[in-house]
Amino acid sequence: MKKIIFTLLLMCTTIFVFAQQKQDTSYWKKGGMAAISFSQTSLTNWSGGGENAIATNAQMNLFSNYNKGKNSWENTLSMEYGLVKQGDEGVRKSIDKIDFTTKYGHKNGGNWYYSALFDFKTQFAKGYNYSSTDGVDDVKVSNFLAPAYITLSLGMDYKPNDMFSAYLSPLTSKMTIVNDDDLSDAGAFGVDAGDKFRGEFGAFTKMSFKKDVAENVNLKTNLNLFTNYSDNFGNIDVLWEVLVSMKVNDFLTASVNTSLVYDDDVDYIDDDGTNKGPKIQFKEIIGIGFAYKF
């Protein structure tokens, strides 16, 4: 399993290295953005109550897209990691994300492309369900490659312009990896207890939209939908991400980032260890900091 994962990561790196080669540069559009943001709350004799807090978040987004004749090849890599310290609590993770997508398309006619897509998602570090300030009762709920999601699919991609695309695939393999003994033994993320891998076959849709909605204000959103043909067909896994970024000057930016997730195979465990079944997950991050586009 480790060899497979390292091969996939090597392949991802190779794609970006290859995309940066000098030949045929007129057909490539490439770039990226690196950002870091901070927030701090400091209270002294504050009658309204509250706790001191400090947080930081680092983000890097890369893209390398090729377009020549009837051929289109899009590559994106998105990484985020954040930490927060509040009051007497220890430093805790607030956000953690690795997301790589590559999509090849061959134009059929008009705005339609025959397409193949590969998507890989995981995180950098362990995640916990925090239940105490001393950390004794913290419950590990995730780890690097636990989970990791791999999507392989064939379908059609509708791209009427540079702002919008709708990828439709009736042939999609979704693979869930839980490469952590504690989590796999507990049957986390839909794998059978003791297993580290779960495969699903179904239909997949990915819709993307990006646009400058005002001067120095950009909106970017992605919606992923998947349903399994053989197990609870019609139950749809949802991942909806929205990013609104606002440029203050050449380096200073503000952003609002939200993620909504629903996965029928992922149960919510509350602080006392009770399984509440699948729940809608929602995350919101508002930040201001330094960003550099290249």
Secondary structure as a PSIPRED ss2 file (coil, helix, strand):
# PSIPRED VFORMAT (PSIPRED V4.0)

   1 M C   1.000  0.000  0.000
   2 K H   0.000  1.000  0.000
   3 K H   0.000  1.000  0.000
   4 I H   0.000  1.000  0.000
   5 I H   0.000  1.000  0.000
   6 F H   0.000  1.000  0.000
   7 T H   0.000  1.000  0.000
   8 L H   0.000  1.000  0.000
   9 L H   0.000  1.000  0.000
  10 L H   0.000  1.000  0.000
  11 M H   0.000  1.000  0.000
  12 C H   0.000  1.000  0.000
  13 T H   0.000  1.000  0.000
  14 T H   0.000  1.000  0.000
  15 I H   0.000  1.000  0.000
  16 F H   0.000  1.000  0.000
  17 V H   0.000  1.000  0.000
  18 F H   0.000  1.000  0.000
  19 A H   0.000  1.000  0.000
  20 Q C   1.000  0.000  0.000
  21 Q C   1.000  0.000  0.000
  22 K C   1.000  0.000  0.000
  23 Q C   1.000  0.000  0.000
  24 D C   1.000  0.000  0.000
  25 T H   0.000  1.000  0.000
  26 S H   0.000  1.000  0.000
  27 Y H   0.000  1.000  0.000
  28 W E   0.000  0.000  1.000
  29 K E   0.000  0.000  1.000
  30 K E   0.000  0.000  1.000
  31 G E   0.000  0.000  1.000
  32 G E   0.000  0.000  1.000
  33 M E   0.000  0.000  1.000
  34 A E   0.000  0.000  1.000
  35 A E   0.000  0.000  1.000
  36 I E   0.000  0.000  1.000
  37 S E   0.000  0.000  1.000
  38 F E   0.000  0.000  1.000
  39 S E   0.000  0.000  1.000
  40 Q E   0.000  0.000  1.000
  41 T E   0.000  0.000  1.000
  42 S C   1.000  0.000  0.000
  43 L C   1.000  0.000  0.000
  44 T C   1.000  0.000  0.000
  45 N C   1.000  0.000  0.000
  46 W C   1.000  0.000  0.000
  47 S C   1.000  0.000  0.000
  48 G C   1.000  0.000  0.000
  49 G C   1.000  0.000  0.000
  50 G C   1.000  0.000  0.000
  51 E C   1.000  0.000  0.000
  52 N C   1.000  0.000  0.000
  53 A E   0.000  0.000  1.000
  54 I E   0.000  0.000  1.000
  55 A E   0.000  0.000  1.000
  56 T E   0.000  0.000  1.000
  57 N E   0.000  0.000  1.000
  58 A E   0.000  0.000  1.000
  59 Q E   0.000  0.000  1.000
  60 M E   0.000  0.000  1.000
  61 N E   0.000  0.000  1.000
  62 L E   0.000  0.000  1.000
  63 F E   0.000  0.000  1.000
  64 S E   0.000  0.000  1.000
  65 N E   0.000  0.000  1.000
  66 Y E   0.000  0.000  1.000
  67 N E   0.000  0.000  1.000
  68 K E   0.000  0.000  1.000
  69 G C   1.000  0.000  0.000
  70 K C   1.000  0.000  0.000
  71 N E   0.000  0.000  1.000
  72 S E   0.000  0.000  1.000
  73 W E   0.000  0.000  1.000
  74 E E   0.000  0.000  1.000
  75 N E   0.000  0.000  1.000
  76 T E   0.000  0.000  1.000
  77 L E   0.000  0.000  1.000
  78 S E   0.000  0.000  1.000
  79 M E   0.000  0.000  1.000
  80 E E   0.000  0.000  1.000
  81 Y E   0.000  0.000  1.000
  82 G E   0.000  0.000  1.000
  83 L E   0.000  0.000  1.000
  84 V E   0.000  0.000  1.000
  85 K E   0.000  0.000  1.000
  86 Q E   0.000  0.000  1.000
  87 G C   1.000  0.000  0.000
  88 D C   1.000  0.000  0.000
  89 E C   1.000  0.000  0.000
  90 G C   1.000  0.000  0.000
  91 V C   1.000  0.000  0.000
  92 R E   0.000  0.000  1.000
  93 K E   0.000  0.000  1.000
  94 S E   0.000  0.000  1.000
  95 I E   0.000  0.000  1.000
  96 D E   0.000  0.000  1.000
  97 K E   0.000  0.000  1.000
  98 I E   0.000  0.000  1.000
  99 D E   0.000  0.000  1.000
 100 F E   0.000  0.000  1.000
 101 T E   0.000  0.000  1.000
 102 T E   0.000  0.000  1.000
 103 K E   0.000  0.000  1.000
 104 Y E   0.000  0.000  1.000
 105 G E   0.000  0.000  1.000
 106 H E   0.000  0.000  1.000
 107 K E   0.000  0.000  1.000
 108 N E   0.000  0.000  1.000
 109 G E   0.000  0.000  1.000
 110 G C   1.000  0.000  0.000
 111 N C   1.000  0.000  0.000
 112 W E   0.000  0.000  1.000
 113 Y E   0.000  0.000  1.000
 114 Y E   0.000  0.000  1.000
 115 S E   0.000  0.000  1.000
 116 A E   0.000  0.000  1.000
 117 L E   0.000  0.000  1.000
 118 F E   0.000  0.000  1.000
 119 D E   0.000  0.000  1.000
 120 F E   0.000  0.000  1.000
 121 K E   0.000  0.000  1.000
 122 T E   0.000  0.000  1.000
 123 Q C   1.000  0.000  0.000
 124 F C   1.000  0.000  0.000
 125 A C   1.000  0.000  0.000
 126 K C   1.000  0.000  0.000
 127 G E   0.000  0.000  1.000
 128 Y E   0.000  0.000  1.000
 129 N E   0.000  0.000  1.000
 130 Y C   1.000  0.000  0.000
 131 S C   1.000  0.000  0.000
 132 S C   1.000  0.000  0.000
 133 T C   1.000  0.000  0.000
 134 D C   1.000  0.000  0.000
 135 G C   1.000  0.000  0.000
 136 V C   1.000  0.000  0.000
 137 D C   1.000  0.000  0.000
 138 D C   1.000  0.000  0.000
 139 V E   0.000  0.000  1.000
 140 K E   0.000  0.000  1.000
 141 V E   0.000  0.000  1.000
 142 S E   0.000  0.000  1.000
 143 N E   0.000  0.000  1.000
 144 F C   1.000  0.000  0.000
 145 L C   1.000  0.000  0.000
 146 A E   0.000  0.000  1.000
 147 P C   1.000  0.000  0.000
 148 A E   0.000  0.000  1.000
 149 Y E   0.000  0.000  1.000
 150 I E   0.000  0.000  1.000
 151 T E   0.000  0.000  1.000
 152 L E   0.000  0.000  1.000
 153 S E   0.000  0.000  1.000
 154 L E   0.000  0.000  1.000
 155 G E   0.000  0.000  1.000
 156 M E   0.000  0.000  1.000
 157 D E   0.000  0.000  1.000
 158 Y E   0.000  0.000  1.000
 159 K C   1.000  0.000  0.000
 160 P C   1.000  0.000  0.000
 161 N C   1.000  0.000  0.000
 162 D C   1.000  0.000  0.000
 163 M C   1.000  0.000  0.000
 164 F E   0.000  0.000  1.000
 165 S E   0.000  0.000  1.000
 166 A E   0.000  0.000  1.000
 167 Y E   0.000  0.000  1.000
 168 L E   0.000  0.000  1.000
 169 S E   0.000  0.000  1.000
 170 P E   0.000  0.000  1.000
 171 L E   0.000  0.000  1.000
 172 T E   0.000  0.000  1.000
 173 S E   0.000  0.000  1.000
 174 K E   0.000  0.000  1.000
 175 M E   0.000  0.000  1.000
 176 T E   0.000  0.000  1.000
 177 I E   0.000  0.000  1.000
 178 V C   1.000  0.000  0.000
 179 N C   1.000  0.000  0.000
 180 D C   1.000  0.000  0.000
 181 D H   0.000  1.000  0.000
 182 D H   0.000  1.000  0.000
 183 L H   0.000  1.000  0.000
 184 S H   0.000  1.000  0.000
 185 D H   0.000  1.000  0.000
 186 A C   1.000  0.000  0.000
 187 G C   1.000  0.000  0.000
 188 A H   0.000  1.000  0.000
 189 F H   0.000  1.000  0.000
 190 G H   0.000  1.000  0.000
 191 V C   1.000  0.000  0.000
 192 D C   1.000  0.000  0.000
 193 A C   1.000  0.000  0.000
 194 G C   1.000  0.000  0.000
 195 D C   1.000  0.000  0.000
 196 K C   1.000  0.000  0.000
 197 F E   0.000  0.000  1.000
 198 R E   0.000  0.000  1.000
 199 G E   0.000  0.000  1.000
 200 E E   0.000  0.000  1.000
 201 F E   0.000  0.000  1.000
 202 G E   0.000  0.000  1.000
 203 A E   0.000  0.000  1.000
 204 F E   0.000  0.000  1.000
 205 T E   0.000  0.000  1.000
 206 K E   0.000  0.000  1.000
 207 M E   0.000  0.000  1.000
 208 S E   0.000  0.000  1.000
 209 F E   0.000  0.000  1.000
 210 K E   0.000  0.000  1.000
 211 K E   0.000  0.000  1.000
 212 D E   0.000  0.000  1.000
 213 V E   0.000  0.000  1.000
 214 A E   0.000  0.000  1.000
 215 E C   1.000  0.000  0.000
 216 N C   1.000  0.000  0.000
 217 V E   0.000  0.000  1.000
 218 N E   0.000  0.000  1.000
 219 L E   0.000  0.000  1.000
 220 K E   0.000  0.000  1.000
 221 T E   0.000  0.000  1.000
 222 N E   0.000  0.000  1.000
 223 L E   0.000  0.000  1.000
 224 N E   0.000  0.000  1.000
 225 L E   0.000  0.000  1.000
 226 F E   0.000  0.000  1.000
 227 T E   0.000  0.000  1.000
 228 N E   0.000  0.000  1.000
 229 Y C   1.000  0.000  0.000
 230 S C   1.000  0.000  0.000
 231 D C   1.000  0.000  0.000
 232 N C   1.000  0.000  0.000
 233 F C   1.000  0.000  0.000
 234 G C   1.000  0.000  0.000
 235 N C   1.000  0.000  0.000
 236 I E   0.000  0.000  1.000
 237 D E   0.000  0.000  1.000
 238 V E   0.000  0.000  1.000
 239 L E   0.000  0.000  1.000
 240 W E   0.000  0.000  1.000
 241 E E   0.000  0.000  1.000
 242 V E   0.000  0.000  1.000
 243 L E   0.000  0.000  1.000
 244 V E   0.000  0.000  1.000
 245 S E   0.000  0.000  1.000
 246 M E   0.000  0.000  1.000
 247 K E   0.000  0.000  1.000
 248 V C   1.000  0.000  0.000
 249 N C   1.000  0.000  0.000
 250 D C   1.000  0.000  0.000
 251 F C   1.000  0.000  0.000
 252 L E   0.000  0.000  1.000
 253 T E   0.000  0.000  1.000
 254 A E   0.000  0.000  1.000
 255 S E   0.000  0.000  1.000
 256 V E   0.000  0.000  1.000
 257 N E   0.000  0.000  1.000
 258 T E   0.000  0.000  1.000
 259 S E   0.000  0.000  1.000
 260 L E   0.000  0.000  1.000
 261 V E   0.000  0.000  1.000
 262 Y E   0.000  0.000  1.000
 263 D C   1.000  0.000  0.000
 264 D C   1.000  0.000  0.000
 265 D C   1.000  0.000  0.000
 266 V C   1.000  0.000  0.000
 267 D E   0.000  0.000  1.000
 268 Y E   0.000  0.000  1.000
 269 I E   0.000  0.000  1.000
 270 D C   1.000  0.000  0.000
 271 D C   1.000  0.000  0.000
 272 D C   1.000  0.000  0.000
 273 G C   1.000  0.000  0.000
 274 T C   1.000  0.000  0.000
 275 N E   0.000  0.000  1.000
 276 K E   0.000  0.000  1.000
 277 G E   0.000  0.000  1.000
 278 P E   0.000  0.000  1.000
 279 K C   1.000  0.000  0.000
 280 I C   1.000  0.000  0.000
 281 Q E   0.000  0.000  1.000
 282 F E   0.000  0.000  1.000
 283 K E   0.000  0.000  1.000
 284 E E   0.000  0.000  1.000
 285 I E   0.000  0.000  1.000
 286 I E   0.000  0.000  1.000
 287 G E   0.000  0.000  1.000
 288 I E   0.000  0.000  1.000
 289 G E   0.000  0.000  1.000
 290 F E   0.000  0.000  1.000
 291 A E   0.000  0.000  1.000
 292 Y E   0.000  0.000  1.000
 293 K E   0.000  0.000  1.000
 294 F C   1.000  0.000  0.000
